[in-house]
Amino acid sequence: MTQLNIKNLGQIKSANIDFGDLTLFVGSQATGKSILLQLIKLLFDFENIRDTLMKYGYQWEADISNFNELYFGEGMHNLWGESTKVILYDEEIDLQELLVDELPNESEQIFFVPAQRVLTLENGWPRSFTSFEIGDPYVVRNFSEHLRLLMQQGFSNKDNTVFPQTGRLRQDISDAINASIFHNAKVELNTVGMRKRIQINVNGNLLPFMAWSAGQREFMPLLLGLYWLMPVSEDSKKADIDVVVIEEPEMGLHPRAILSFILVCLELLHRGYRLIISTHSPVLLEAVWAIRNLQNNNSDVKYLYQLFDLKPSPPITELFENILKNKKFSTYYFDQEEDGVEVRDISSLDPFDEDLSTADWGGLTSFSSKASEVVSHAVQDTL
């Protein structure tokens, strides 16, 4: 995946995306970030999506409007219309041709973690593909089905512990997640009323999924998705998956927990995945800004240790060196204008850029700057 050009897709007027190893999408609500992410999944995994829908008995009769509703969700029948242009690898994509072509099924290339991920766990167990309403987006149903199959297969460990697990994550990253999210509690897969359920064990007290903290509930399906991407073998990855899409990973998380998640992102990059993430969190932008500056200055990995407050270790040093030397970071701002959304490249994240969209990181730092300015003026007025 290198470049994608789009015109008139839903509220998106135009977008020209040159993907990095990690690409961030920022912008206010309802500016088309989710639509664009789902489109990327559709372009690369259409054959697999088509066959999965047909396997579960869904039909759209080669009608684009029906397919839009079935894939993107209820109310999206006019999303991809006659004026829509999608160009990938300099080739224009015709959705109607995709709907009628008898292309062979291919393995998934993109693993999608949706913003609605917490809805995929029902009382501590993943929902099946067909348990969702027809109007629910495909990516939500597909993600839940992946988790269900993962849970059915088990984790190949001797006990029922889901977190922490030896060998699934680097110990330093596992420790960071524990310190910022689970606080020495264990996540277990237990049998409750003759049915398996995920529970959290706090000093011997077993809590059902809905009694967890909001951050723990939001993070749990994301963690299970990461387990699916990280087989128990250091540096390994899913053979067919090239790209991981994650929507709003910061939901419910304290900034310290977001930093732990960023470490997981660096681990995924190190294993060979490319990431596309939509976010409203300035913490993610600050981390990317810092890493880009360290790259530009050929800085030592010791500064990444300082950034993430970690003690040096050979495995993390190897990871950090790979990130600083080999990985490209891109950021795009979904700018809401009167006639639609313009997707703009703000990858430099230069706070001194004349373009305010770049300088305030797509609006994520604008209030902080305004608050500082207001307080400064107030203090001056009292002198």
C-alpha positions as CSV (number, residue, x, y, z in Angstrom):
1,M,0.0,0.0,0.0
2,T,1.5,3.3,-1.0
3,Q,-0.9,5.9,-2.4
4,L,-4.7,6.3,-2.4
5,N,-6.6,9.1,-4.1
6,I,-10.3,9.8,-3.4
7,K,-13.0,12.2,-4.6
8,N,-16.6,12.6,-3.4
9,L,-16.9,9.6,-1.0
10,G,-19.5,10.5,1.5
11,Q,-18.5,13.8,3.2
12,I,-14.9,13.5,1.9
13,K,-14.4,15.9,-1.0
14,S,-10.9,14.9,-1.7
15,A,-8.0,12.9,-0.2
16,N,-4.5,12.1,-1.3
17,I,-2.9,9.6,1.1
18,D,0.7,8.6,0.9
19,F,0.9,5.9,3.6
20,G,3.8,5.5,6.1
21,D,4.6,2.5,8.2
22,L,2.4,4.3,10.8
23,T,-0.2,6.6,9.4
24,L,-2.4,8.7,11.8
25,F,-5.8,10.2,10.8
26,V,-7.0,13.1,12.9
27,G,-10.0,15.4,12.7
28,S,-13.3,16.2,14.4
29,Q,-16.2,13.8,14.6
30,A,-18.2,13.0,11.4
31,T,-15.4,14.0,9.0
32,G,-15.1,10.7,7.3
33,K,-12.2,9.0,9.1
34,S,-14.1,5.8,9.7
35,I,-15.5,5.7,6.2
36,L,-12.0,6.0,4.7
37,L,-10.6,3.3,7.0
38,Q,-13.5,1.0,6.0
39,L,-12.9,1.8,2.3
40,I,-9.2,0.8,2.7
41,K,-10.3,-2.6,4.1
42,L,-12.8,-3.0,1.3
43,L,-10.2,-2.3,-1.5
44,F,-7.7,-4.8,-0.3
45,D,-10.0,-7.5,1.1
46,F,-13.0,-7.4,-1.2
47,E,-12.9,-11.0,-2.3
48,N,-12.7,-12.2,1.3
49,I,-15.4,-9.8,2.4
50,R,-17.7,-10.9,-0.5
51,D,-17.3,-14.6,0.3
52,T,-17.7,-14.1,4.1
53,L,-21.0,-12.2,3.5
54,M,-22.2,-14.9,1.2
55,K,-21.2,-17.7,3.6
56,Y,-23.4,-16.2,6.2
57,G,-26.4,-15.8,3.8
58,Y,-26.2,-12.1,3.0
59,Q,-27.2,-11.0,-0.6
60,W,-27.0,-7.6,-2.3
61,E,-28.1,-8.5,-5.8
62,A,-25.1,-6.7,-7.4
63,D,-26.7,-3.4,-6.2
64,I,-24.2,-0.8,-5.0
65,S,-26.7,0.8,-2.7
66,N,-27.5,-2.5,-1.0
67,F,-23.8,-3.3,-0.7
68,N,-23.1,0.1,0.8
69,E,-25.7,-0.6,3.5
70,L,-24.5,-4.1,4.1
71,Y,-20.8,-3.2,4.3
72,F,-20.5,0.4,5.6
73,G,-23.7,0.2,7.7
74,E,-27.3,1.4,7.9
75,G,-28.0,4.7,6.2
76,M,-24.9,4.5,3.9
77,H,-26.7,3.5,0.7
78,N,-25.6,6.7,-1.2
79,L,-22.0,6.7,0.2
80,W,-20.3,5.5,-3.0
81,G,-22.1,7.2,-5.8
82,E,-21.7,8.1,-9.5
83,S,-19.4,11.1,-8.7
84,T,-17.1,9.0,-6.5
85,K,-13.6,8.3,-7.7
86,V,-11.2,6.0,-6.0
87,I,-7.7,5.5,-7.4
88,L,-5.3,3.0,-6.0
89,Y,-1.9,2.3,-7.5
90,D,-2.9,4.7,-10.3
91,E,-5.8,2.5,-11.2
92,E,-9.4,3.7,-10.8
93,I,-11.6,1.3,-8.9
94,D,-15.1,0.5,-10.2
95,L,-17.3,-0.8,-7.3
96,Q,-19.9,-2.2,-9.7
97,E,-17.3,-4.3,-11.4
98,L,-16.1,-5.6,-8.1
99,L,-19.7,-6.6,-7.2
100,V,-20.1,-8.8,-10.4
101,D,-16.6,-10.2,-10.9
102,E,-16.2,-13.8,-9.9
103,L,-12.8,-13.3,-8.3
104,P,-11.3,-16.2,-6.2
105,N,-11.3,-15.8,-2.5
106,E,-8.1,-14.4,-1.0
107,S,-6.8,-14.3,2.5
108,E,-7.3,-11.1,4.5
109,Q,-4.5,-8.5,4.2
110,I,-6.0,-6.0,6.7
111,F,-6.9,-6.6,10.3
112,F,-9.5,-4.0,11.4
113,V,-10.1,-3.1,15.1
114,P,-13.2,-0.9,15.1
115,A,-14.2,1.9,17.4
116,Q,-17.3,-0.1,18.5
117,R,-15.0,-3.0,19.7
118,V,-16.4,-3.0,23.2
119,L,-19.8,-4.1,21.7
120,T,-18.2,-7.2,20.4
121,L,-17.9,-8.7,23.9
122,E,-21.3,-9.7,25.3
123,N,-21.1,-10.5,29.0
124,G,-17.4,-11.5,28.6
125,W,-17.6,-13.6,25.5
126,P,-17.3,-12.4,21.8
127,R,-20.5,-12.3,19.7
128,S,-20.8,-14.3,16.5
129,F,-20.9,-12.7,13.1
130,T,-24.6,-13.4,12.6
131,S,-25.6,-12.1,16.1
132,F,-25.3,-8.5,14.9
133,E,-28.0,-6.5,13.1
134,I,-27.8,-6.2,9.3
135,G,-27.2,-2.5,9.6
136,D,-24.1,-2.9,11.8
137,P,-20.8,-2.3,9.9
138,Y,-19.0,-5.3,8.4
139,V,-15.8,-4.5,10.2
140,V,-17.5,-4.8,13.6
141,R,-19.0,-8.2,12.9
142,N,-15.8,-9.5,11.3
143,F,-13.6,-8.3,14.3
144,S,-16.0,-10.0,16.7
145,E,-15.9,-13.2,14.8
146,H,-12.1,-13.2,14.9
147,L,-12.2,-12.8,18.7
148,R,-14.7,-15.6,19.0
149,L,-12.6,-18.0,17.1
150,L,-9.5,-17.0,19.1
151,M,-11.3,-17.6,22.3
152,Q,-12.6,-21.0,21.1
153,Q,-9.2,-22.1,20.2
154,G,-7.8,-21.0,23.5
155,F,-4.4,-19.6,24.3
156,S,-2.3,-22.8,24.5
157,N,-1.2,-22.0,28.1
158,K,-1.5,-24.4,30.9
159,D,-3.8,-22.3,33.1
160,N,-6.8,-20.1,32.3
161,T,-4.9,-16.8,32.4
162,V,-5.6,-14.4,29.5
163,F,-3.3,-11.6,30.8
164,P,-0.5,-11.6,31.6
165,Q,0.8,-14.3,29.2
166,T,4.5,-15.3,28.9
167,G,5.8,-15.0,25.4
168,R,2.9,-13.1,23.8
169,L,4.3,-9.6,24.4
170,R,7.8,-8.5,25.3
171,Q,8.0,-8.4,29.1
172,D,8.7,-4.7,29.2
173,I,5.5,-4.0,27.2
174,S,3.5,-6.4,29.2
175,D,4.7,-4.8,32.4
176,A,3.7,-1.3,31.1
177,I,0.2,-2.5,30.3
178,N,-0.1,-4.1,33.7
179,A,1.1,-1.0,35.5
180,S,-1.2,1.4,33.5
181,I,-4.4,-0.7,33.0
182,F,-4.7,-3.9,35.0
183,H,-2.7,-3.0,38.2
184,N,-1.6,-6.5,39.0
185,A,-5.1,-8.0,38.5
186,K,-5.2,-11.1,36.3
187,V,-7.6,-11.6,33.4
188,E,-8.9,-15.1,33.3
189,L,-11.0,-17.3,31.1
190,N,-13.3,-19.1,33.5
191,T,-16.4,-21.4,33.2
192,V,-19.4,-19.7,34.8
193,G,-22.8,-21.5,34.7
194,M,-21.3,-24.0,32.3
195,R,-20.3,-21.2,29.9
196,K,-16.8,-19.7,29.4
197,R,-16.5,-16.1,30.3
198,I,-13.7,-13.5,30.6
199,Q,-13.3,-12.3,34.2
200,I,-10.8,-10.2,36.1
201,N,-9.3,-11.6,39.3
202,V,-8.6,-8.8,41.8
203,N,-6.9,-10.4,44.9
204,G,-9.1,-13.5,44.5
205,N,-12.3,-11.6,43.8
206,L,-13.7,-12.5,40.3
207,L,-15.4,-9.6,38.6
208,P,-17.7,-10.1,35.5
209,F,-16.9,-8.0,32.4
210,M,-19.5,-5.3,33.0
211,A,-18.1,-4.6,36.5
212,W,-14.6,-3.7,35.1
213,S,-13.5,-0.1,34.7
214,A,-14.4,1.6,31.5
215,G,-10.8,1.6,30.4
216,Q,-10.3,-2.1,31.0
217,R,-13.5,-2.9,29.1
218,E,-12.4,-0.8,26.1
219,F,-8.9,-2.2,26.2
220,M,-9.8,-5.9,26.5
221,P,-11.1,-6.5,23.0
222,L,-8.1,-4.5,21.6
223,L,-5.8,-6.7,23.6
224,L,-7.4,-9.9,22.2
225,G,-7.0,-8.5,18.7
226,L,-3.3,-7.9,19.5
227,Y,-3.0,-11.5,20.7
228,W,-4.4,-12.6,17.3
229,L,-1.7,-10.5,15.6
230,M,1.1,-11.7,17.8
231,P,1.5,-15.5,17.8
232,V,3.5,-16.9,20.8
233,S,6.9,-16.5,19.1
234,E,9.1,-13.5,19.4
235,D,9.0,-11.1,16.4
236,S,6.5,-13.3,14.5
237,K,3.4,-12.1,12.7
238,K,0.4,-13.4,10.8
239,A,1.7,-14.4,7.4
240,D,-1.1,-12.9,5.3
241,I,-1.8,-9.7,7.3
242,D,0.1,-6.7,6.1
243,V,-1.9,-3.8,7.6
244,V,-3.5,-3.2,11.0
245,V,-6.3,-0.6,11.2
246,I,-7.2,0.7,14.7
247,E,-9.9,3.2,15.4
248,E,-9.6,5.5,18.4
249,P,-7.4,3.3,20.6
250,E,-7.4,5.9,23.3
251,M,-11.0,5.4,24.3
252,G,-11.4,5.1,28.1
253,L,-7.6,5.2,28.6
254,H,-5.5,7.4,30.9
255,P,-2.6,9.1,29.1
256,R,-0.2,6.7,30.8
257,A,-2.2,3.8,29.4
258,I,-2.1,5.4,25.9
259,L,1.7,5.5,26.2
260,S,1.6,1.7,26.9
261,F,-0.5,1.3,23.8
262,I,2.0,3.3,21.7
263,L,4.7,0.8,22.8
264,V,2.5,-2.0,21.4
265,C,2.2,-0.1,18.2
266,L,6.0,0.1,17.9
267,E,6.1,-3.7,18.6
268,L,3.7,-4.2,15.7
269,L,5.8,-2.1,13.4
270,H,8.9,-4.0,14.5
271,R,7.2,-7.3,13.6
272,G,6.5,-6.0,10.0
273,Y,3.0,-4.7,10.2
274,R,1.9,-1.3,8.8
275,L,-0.5,0.6,11.0
276,I,-3.3,3.1,10.2
277,I,-4.8,4.7,13.3
278,S,-7.6,7.3,13.7
279,T,-7.3,9.3,16.9
280,H,-8.5,12.3,18.9
281,S,-5.6,11.9,21.4
282,P,-2.8,14.5,21.5
283,V,-0.6,11.9,23.3
284,L,-0.4,9.8,20.1
285,L,0.5,12.9,18.1
286,E,3.1,14.0,20.7
287,A,4.8,10.6,20.5
288,V,4.9,10.6,16.7
289,W,6.2,14.2,16.7
290,A,9.0,13.2,19.2
291,I,9.9,10.1,17.3
292,R,10.1,12.0,14.0
293,N,12.4,14.6,15.5
294,L,14.6,11.9,17.0
295,Q,14.8,10.3,13.6
296,N,15.7,13.6,11.9
297,N,18.5,14.2,14.4
298,N,19.9,10.7,14.2
299,S,19.3,10.5,18.0
300,D,20.4,7.6,20.3
301,V,17.8,5.1,21.4
302,K,18.4,6.3,25.0
303,Y,16.0,9.1,24.3
304,L,13.2,6.7,23.5
305,Y,13.9,5.0,26.8
306,Q,13.5,8.4,28.4
307,L,10.3,9.1,26.5
308,F,8.6,5.9,27.6
309,D,10.2,5.7,31.0
310,L,11.7,2.3,30.5
311,K,14.9,0.7,31.7
312,P,17.3,-0.5,28.9
313,S,17.1,-4.1,27.8
314,P,18.5,-5.8,24.6
315,P,15.0,-6.7,23.1
316,I,13.7,-3.2,23.5
317,T,16.9,-1.7,22.2
318,E,16.6,-3.8,19.1
319,L,13.0,-2.6,18.7
320,F,13.8,1.1,19.2
321,E,16.7,1.0,16.8
322,N,14.5,-0.5,14.1
323,I,11.9,2.2,14.7
324,L,14.4,5.1,14.5
325,K,16.3,3.8,11.5
326,N,13.6,2.2,9.3
327,K,10.0,3.4,9.9
328,K,8.1,6.2,8.3
329,F,5.4,8.2,10.1
330,S,2.6,10.1,8.4
331,T,-0.3,12.2,9.7
332,Y,-3.4,13.4,7.8
333,Y,-6.0,16.0,9.0
334,F,-9.6,15.7,7.9
335,D,-10.4,19.4,7.5
336,Q,-14.1,20.2,7.6
337,E,-14.9,22.9,5.0
338,E,-18.2,24.3,3.9
339,D,-18.4,22.1,0.8
340,G,-17.0,19.0,2.3
341,V,-13.9,17.5,4.0
342,E,-10.4,18.0,2.6
343,V,-7.9,15.5,3.8
344,R,-4.6,17.3,4.2
345,D,-1.0,16.1,4.9
346,I,0.3,17.5,8.2
347,S,3.0,14.9,8.7
348,S,5.7,17.4,9.7
349,L,3.7,18.3,12.9
350,D,5.8,21.4,12.9
351,P,4.5,23.7,15.7
352,F,6.0,26.7,13.9
353,D,4.4,26.0,10.5
354,E,2.5,28.9,8.9
355,D,-0.3,26.4,8.2
356,L,-2.3,26.4,11.4
357,S,-3.7,22.9,10.7
358,T,-0.1,21.6,10.8
359,A,1.0,23.8,13.7
360,D,-1.9,22.8,16.0
361,W,-1.9,19.1,14.9
362,G,-5.3,19.2,13.3
363,G,-6.8,21.1,16.2
364,L,-5.6,18.8,18.9
365,T,-3.4,21.4,20.6
366,S,-5.5,24.5,19.7
367,F,-7.4,24.7,23.0
368,S,-4.2,24.2,25.0
369,S,-2.6,27.1,23.1
370,K,-5.7,29.2,23.6
371,A,-5.9,28.4,27.3
372,S,-2.3,29.5,27.8
373,E,-2.9,32.7,25.9
374,V,-6.0,33.6,27.9
375,V,-4.3,32.9,31.2
376,S,-1.3,34.9,30.2
377,H,-3.4,37.9,29.2
378,A,-5.3,37.6,32.5
379,V,-2.1,37.6,34.5
380,Q,-0.8,40.7,32.6
381,D,-4.0,42.6,33.3
382,T,-3.5,42.1,37.0
383,L,0.0,43.6,37.0
